[in-house]
Amino acid sequence: MSTQWAEKIQLESNVKKQPELPKFAYFKGSVVPYADARIGLLTHALNYGTAVFGGLRGHWNEAEQELFVFRPLDHFRRFVDSARLLRMDLGQSPSGLWAGLRALLRKQETRTDCYIRALAFYGDETLGVRLHGLTPEVSIVALPFGHFVANDDNAHASISSWQRISDNVLPARGKIAGGYVNSALAKTDAQLAGFDEALVLNDDGHVCEGSVENLFVVRGGVVVTPPVTQDILEGITRRSVIELLRQDLGIEVVERPIDRTEVYLADEVFLTGTGVQIVAVTRVDHRAIGTGRMGEITSRLRPALAAVVRGQDPKHRDWCAPVFREGTKG
């Protein structure tokens, strides 16, 4: 059995295992035992997908003995904006949500890399498809978390037969829970066919995203990425990477639509996101990208971002908010 297939089998095995549940949750405005944060079977969000979520990362800095959350205020601003798309008035500001998250992380004494899931959902136990006359609830949980894509330095992707949802169908720029069924269809078909990840096309036939990641393509030393008007998530990591490329690495970044065949002919392809960080895609539809190995720009970018998110880069220290000592940056 090849090493690659062994890793895939192990990954599927890990997915099937029951994850260790958190000890606490931020729920209805306070930190409570996780077991007490319960909803009913008739909860509107569970039946109709009327929820939005946010994904944040906490990164442990061993030298400073501190947990840094990456750009929490930016993430919670997008979270509040996503809620507005579903007519939700959360009654909480980004800074208030960050205070709730910090209280949760302190209560759990989280001192390891973690993934944070914020959720706003219509909690009414009622039937009927609508967005009005309902009451939103907010929850936050945090779990220890490592790699999202196991093969993140040598990923093999496929162009999915599933088309990306468009802004006039279900807004992709917000993290609306029901819309991620679209991502699940693409990702599962790709993985069961032996690929690591899926790339999806929009209504115009342009490659716009991975299943849950923003897309970057390198051609002739220029980095190209779809603009936010191409039915993509307005990614926080995407925005950060564009700034790192332009200001720190001195690399030109162009935002424009990307044709399918441009991906095949690219020198490098990489994906970004809170969960995945940066994934190097080295093959697409059984075609080698560039040399078939991680390219130069991706190789420079990955350690640069890794240093930033752990608070090790003084230039971007204000992107990182500490949990256990005072500080509200991010």
Residue, then its C-alpha position, 0 to 999 in steps of 0.5 A: m500500500s502506498t504512503q499516500w493511500a495509507e494516509k487517506i485511510q488513516l484520515e477517514s478513520n480519524v473522521k469516524k472517531q468520536p472527537e473529545l467534546p469540550k468541557f465548556a461552551y459560551f451559550k446564551g451569554s455566559v460560559v456553561p458546562y458543555a453538557d448544559a448547552r442543549i437544543g431541541l429537535l424542532t430547533h429552526a436552525l436544525n431543520y432549515g439551516t438557518a444559522v451562520f458560523g465563524g471559524l477562528r484559530g488559537h495558536w499556542n506560543e510556547a516561548e511566551q506561554e500565551l495563546f494568541v487568537f488570530r484577528p478575533l475582531d475581524h472574524f467577529r465582524r464578519f460573523v455579525d455581517s453573516a448574521r445580518l444576511l439572515r436578518m439576525d440581530l445578535g445584540q452583541s458587538p464584535s468586542g463583546l463576542w471576543a470577551g465571551l470567547r476569552a472567558l471561555l478559553r480562560k475557563q477551559e485553560t486552553r493552552t494548545d492550538c485550537y479551533i474555535r466555532a462560533l454559531a448564531f442560529y434561530g433557536d425557536e422550536t417551531l416549523g415554518v420556512r421563514l426568517h422573520g419572527l424568530t429569535p437568534e441564539v449565540s454559542i461558541v466552543a473551542l477544541p484542540f485542533g491540528h491539520f485540517v488537510a492531512n496532505d497539506d504540502n502535496a495536495h491532489a485536487s479535482i475540479s468538482s462537478w458540483q457548482r458553487i452557490s451564487d450570491n443570488v441563490l445563497p450568499a457565499r460571502g457569509k458563512i451560512a450553515g445551510g450553504y455548506v452542504n454545497s461544500a460537503l457534496a464537493k469535498t466528499d465526492a473528491q475524497l471518495a474518488g481518491f483526491d485530497e480536496a475539491l475545486v469548484l466553479n461558479d456560474d460563469g465557469h471560473v474556478c473560484e474556491g476550494s470546498v472550504e478555502n480561498l484559491f490562489v494561483v501563481r503564473g509568471g511570478v504573479v499571484v492571482t486570486p478571484p475577487v470577492t464578487q466571484d461568489i467566494l467567502e470574504g476570507i480573513t486569512r485570504r486578506s491577511v495573505i494578500e497583505l503578506l504577499r504584497q508588503d512583506l514578500g514584495i510579490e504582485v497580487v492580482e484579483r481577477p477571475i480564473d479560468r479552469t485551464e489556467v489552474y492546469l497551467a499554473d506554476e503554483v496553486f495554494l489554498t488558504g483558510t482559517g482551518v487549513q492555513i495554507v495548503a500547497v496543491t501540487r496536482v489537479d485532475h491528475r495533472a502536475i502543477g508546475t514541478g509537481r512539488m510545492g513552489e517557491i512562493t508557497s514555500r516562503l508564505r507558509p512559514a511567514l504566516a505561521a510566525v504571524v499567527r503565533g505572535q512571532d512577527p513584530k510587524h503583524r503583532d496587532w493581528c494576534a490577541p492574547v487570551f491570558r494577559e490583557g490586550t484587545k488587538g486583532 
